[in-house]
Amino acid sequence: MLTPKQIVEKLDEYVIGQKDAKKTIAVALRNRYRRMKLSDDMRDEVIPKNILMIGSTGVGKTEIARRLSKLFGFPFIKVEASKYTEVGFVGRDVEGMVRDLVAASFSLVKAEEIEKSTDKINDSVERIILEKLLPPLPKGASDDKLEDYKRSYDKMRERLLNGGLDDLNIEIEITQSSLESNPNLPPEMANMQESFVKIIGIGNKKVKKTLKIKDAKNILKNEVSEKVLDIESVKTEALRRAQDEGIIFIDEIDKVAVSSGSSNRQDPSKEGVQRDLLPIVEGSSVSTKYGNINTDHILFIAAGAFHISKPSDLIPELQGRFPLRVELDSLDENTLFQILTKTKNSLLKQYIALIKTEDVDLSFSDEAIKAIAKIAANANQSIEDIGARRLHTVIEKVLEDISFEADKFAGQSIIVDEKLVNEKLGEILEEQDLARYIL
């Protein structure tokens, strides 16, 4: 486990500035490591210090939390408070965020176990496909036939491994659930699909399907992994990780705050959502498809712009559950310049790589980058502050023609200079209404 200083250094590769927020979160994560080294009786007493991050959109609130989850492999989900409603109203129930966290944890642990068993799974898939292509010899075959079969098998296997058989059709027999499963579905949709499969009783039904080998490989991997893995152990570890290492990032928490000047009757569900959140954040047991989970040691990070409301507009009980507060700085011209030039896989690097796929060498002069940062900063001040997200719009506008006609520039080198930036955005900036519409 990294020290708080090392955690901040890692975050500096992706998020510029916001030292206070990074420091607070780094200490909160280090405390999780420290807690696990305590005696059992003391460990249960140490609860995470939840964090409230205050700052405009695009200043790095979500990015800090997301990068940390990737850095340490923690189960992590991001939810929007405004999508939840009070119990009794139509909408999502707040316990759903805990279930989504456990589902994310299960996917994480399952992927790790599959990675450990990759060779075993691939060998099983190869064997299934090869037996379809070359049915085994009958018992009692002569040595010559066995030798011929082995040579044919090895050649077929070599072609299978190098993709030479990918477009060949084969018929395979698989369970209906493997065919229907979609790993890209959101957790709640995946749960609904699984429940439906169980209700209509087709989960274990075997079906025959004719597929191209490249498609059959993926479906068979899913089927074989279910047999190779100890799913009960995966569930147990997933629950443990979600419980001890899980992070729930609640964005737009300000949207459920009731400002002092308004009446609760205008939207009673707002305060209701806060009250429903309380037991989750305080610590309670939530039932999930993988088992019950205690939320006492889940780290909650709430974030909001608080332009209209204030943190004090949240109900006092909920405020008390987010003892650590950090205010993130707005991004000035210099910070935006550093975001473009110093972050790992920065926007500029992404665009250069994208255009490179068209055999065009794209580069940006320092003056052009400074001009882009200045225009983005001015637009944030004069229109609406959307932080670093403004850079996407500005750069997209600058590269619009180059990207559209990339085939025409194949084999060439293009330097984006300050003159090109001003040509593309000069008129837009002069006309306020146009700038509001385009930038």
N, C-alpha and C positions, 0 to 999 in steps of 0.2 A: 504493500500500500504506500502510495506516495505521501510525502509530507505536504502540509498546506502550501509551502513555498513552491514545491515542485508541481502541485496541482495548478497553481496560478500561472506558472511558466508554461504548462501545457495549454492552458486556456488562452494565453497570450498569442499562441499560434493561429487562433481562429477568431478571437474577439479582441478588438483594440479598445484600450481604456477600461473604464468601469472597474477600477481597482477595488473599491469598497465592496461591490457586489461579489466579485471573484473571491476576495478574502473571506467574506462571511460564509459563502457556500463551501469554500475549501476547508474551513474549520469545521463546518457542520458534517462534511463527509469524513474528515479525519476522526471526528468524535464517534462515528459509527464503528470505525476500526478499533478505536480505544475501548469502546463499550464491549466488543466481542472478546476482549482480553481480560475482562473483569470476572470475578467469581459469579456464580449463578445467581445468588441472592441479590448482589449489587447490580448485576446486569439488568435484571427485570425492573429495577427502580429508575434507571437512566432512560429518559424518553428523549426523542429527537427535538431539537429546537427548530420549529417550523419557521419559514422565512416568507416575508411579504416584500416583494420587489415592486417599486413604484417608478414608473418612467413611461415616456411616450412610446408609441409603436416603432419598431425598427431600431431600437437602441441596443438590443442584444440580450433581452431578458430570456426569451425562449432558447436562443442559441447557446447561452451559457449552460443551461440545464441539459439541453440535448447533447452537447459535446461531452459533458461529464458522464452521462449515461453510456455513451459510446466508448469513452475512455476506459471506464471501469467495468463495462458489461453488466451494469445494474439494470434490473427490470424498470422500465420507464414508460410512462404514457403522458401525453399532453391532452388536456380536456379544456373545454370552454365553459365557464360557469353559466353563461347565458343560455346554454343548451339544456340546462336542467330545470325542472320545475318542482314545486312543492308537492308532497304526497297528496293525492286527491285531484291534482290537475293533470291534464293530458300532457305528456312529455316524458323525458327521461328521469329515472329515479337515481338519486345521488349514489346509492350503493353500486350502481352500474360501473362507476369509475374504478371501484375496487375489483370488481369482477374482470374488467378489462385489463387491469394491472396483472392479475393472476394469469389471464390468458396470454398476455405478453411474456410473462415469466416462463410459462409452459413452453411457448414457442422458442424462447431463448435457450432453455435447458435442452429441449428436444433437438434443436439444431446442433448444439455442442455434442450431444451423444451420437447423433448421426455422423458428425465429423470424425469422432473417435472410431466409429464403426464403418467408415467409408469403404475400406478395402473389402470387408466382409460383405457389405451390401452390394458393392459392384460385382464381386465374384458371383453372388447368388443371381443377380440380374443377367450377367453374361451366360451363366449356366442354363437359365430358363430359356433365353433366346436361342442359344446354340442347340439346345435339345429340340427346339421347334424346327430349326433349320436342318439339323442332322440327328434324326431319331437314333437312340442308342442301338447298338448291334444286339441281336438275340444272344442268349446264353449259349455257350458252346461254340462260338465262332472261332475259326482257325486263327493261328498266329499271324498269317499273312493278312487276313482281313482286318485283324485288330491293328496291325501296323499301318495299313492303308487308311483305316478310320482315324487313327491318331494324327496322321499327316494331314488329312482333310480337315479334322477338327482344329488343328493348330493354324492352318491357313485361314479357315473361316473366322477363327478368333482374332487373328491379326487384322483381317478386313473389318471386323466388327469394331475393334478398338480404334482404327484410324478413320472411321466414318464411312468406309466404302460400302456399307450395307444400309446406311441410314434411310434411303428412299424405298427400300424393299418392304413389301407388306407381309405381316405375319398375323396369325390369329392367336390371341392369348386369352386365358381365363383368369378373371380377377373378381374381387368382391365389388359389389355395386357402390359401397361407401368410398372405396379408393377412386373409382371413376368419377364420382360426384364431388369429391373434396376439392376445394380451391384454396390454396395457401394464401392467396392475396385478399381474401375476404376479411373485412373488419371483424374483430372478436365477436361482437353481438350478432352479426349476420351468420358467422360460422356456427355459433351456438344454436341459432334458430334452425339452420340447415341440418345440424346433427340431430336436434330434437325431432324434426320432421321425418328424417330417415328412420329414427327409432320407432316413431308412432306408426308409420305405414309398414314397418317390418321388412325393409329391404336391405338393412345394413350389411348382413352377412351373406346375402344371396349372391351366388356365383353367376357371372355373365361372360359370354364369349364376345370378343371384340376384335375386329380386324383393323390394325393400325400400321402406320409406317414405323419402322424400327426406332427412329429417333424419338417418336412420340411414345412408343411402348416403353422405352427406357425410363422415362420420367415417371410414368404411372406405376411401373413395376418397382422402381426405387421406393415410392411411397408405400406400396404394399409390403415390400420386403422389410422396410425399416420398422413397420408396425410389429413384425414378427421377431426381428432381431433385438429391438429395444425392450427393456423392462419398463413398460409404461407406468406401472405403479410407483417405481422408484423415481421416474421423471416427474410424476405428479407431486410426490413428497418433496423433492428438491425444489420444484417450482414454487410450491407453497412456502417453503422455508425462505427462499430468496426474496419472494415478494414481501414476506412478513418482515424480514430483517434488513433487506437491502433496497426494497422498492422505493421509487420516487414518483409521486403524482404531482404534475405541474398543472395548476389550475389557472388558466389564463382568463382575462376579462372579469376578474373578481369584482372590479368596480361596477360592472353592469348589474350586479345583484345587490349593491349597496343602495340604501334608501336615503337620499339627501335630506338634510334637515328641513329644507323648504317645501318638501312635497308630502303628500298624505299617503299613508300606507295603503289606503283603500284603492289608490290608483292602480297599484299592482301588488296585491297581497302575496303573490307567489315569490316575490323577491326576498322578502324577509323570511318566508317559509323555506326557501332554498338554503339560506344561511343556517336556519335552525336544524334543517335536515343534515347539513354538513357537520354540525357540532359533534354528534356521537361518532361519526367516522373519524374526524380529526382528533378527538379526545381519546379514542380507543374503544373499539367495539368488535364484536364477532360478526363476520359477514359470511353468508353461505354462498359458495360458488360450485360450479360443476366439478371442480377438482378437490373439493373439501372445504371445511371452514377455515377462515383466516382471521387472525387478530390484527387489528390495524394500529395497535399501540406504537409500533416502532417503524411504521412507514413514514418517510420524510415527505411532508407537504410543502410545496413552494407555490405560493399564490402570487399573481402578478396583475397589475392593472395600470392604466394611464392616469386614472383619477382626475380627469379634466373637469368633469361636472360635479362628481361627488368627491368626498375625502375619505381617507382610511377610517377616520373617526365616525363615519356614517355607517360602517359595519356594526352589527350588534356587538355590545361589549364582550360577551362570552366568546365570540369568534375572534375578535381582536386579541383577546388574551391567549388564544391558541397559536398566534403568529408573533411570538415575542421578538424575533429578529427582523428589523426593517432596514432596507437599503434603498436609497434613491439613486437611480441611474441618471447620468448626465446626458443632456442633449448632445448631438454630434455636430461639432463645428467643422469648418472647412478643412482644417489641418487633420482632424480625426478621420474624416471621410477620405482624405488623400492617403493616410496610412492604411485604412481598410483596403484600398485598392492596390497598395504596393507591398504591404508587409504581411498580410494574412496568408496562411497556407491555402492553396487552391482558391485564390481570390477571384473575384468576378472577371478581372482582366485576363487571368490565366485560363479561366473557363472559356471565354470568348475566343481567345487565341487558339485553344485546342479545338474548339468547334469548327472554326474557319479552316484550320489546318487539315481537317478531313476532306476539304474541297481542293487540297493542294495549293492553298494560299497562305503565305507567311505574313501574318499580321503582327504589327507591333505598335506601341504607343509612345510618343515622346513625353518627357516629364512635363512639358508645358501643357500638352493636351490633357494629361491626367489631372494637373492642377486646375485646369479650366473646367473639367468635368466635376471635380470636387466643389469648386466654387459655385457652379451653376446649381448643383444639387443642394448645397447649403442655402443659397439664396431662395430657391424654390421652397425649401422647407420653412424658411422664415416668412415668406410672403404668401404662400398658399396654405399649406397644412404640413405640420411636422410629422413625416412618416419615416424619419431616420434614414438608415442605410438602404432601405427599400427604394428610396428615390434614385439611387445609383442605377438600379436595373432599368428604370424608365429612361433615364438620360442616356446611358450607354446604348440601349436598344435603338433609340432615335438616331444617335450618331452613326451607328453601324447599319442602319436600315437598308441603304442602297447596296453597300458592300455585301451584306448577307444575301440580299435578294438576287444579285447578279454575280454570285461567287464563281459560277462556272466560267464566266467571261474572264475572270482574273486568275484562272488556274495557271500554276507555274510562276506566278508573279509574287513580289514582295510589296506589301502595302504598309505605309507608315501613317498612322492617324496622328496628325499634328494639331496645334492650337487653331490654325486657320480652318481646318475641316470642322472642328467642334463648333466654332463660332458661326460658320456657314450654315450648319444644320440647326443650330439652336438660337442664333442671334435674333431672328424675327419673332420667334415664339416668345422669347424673354421680354421683348419690347412690348408685346401686346398681352396685358394681364389676363384677359378672358381666355385667350388662346392658350396661354401657359397653364391656366387652371384646368383646361380641358385635356391638354396633351401631356403635361408633366405632373 
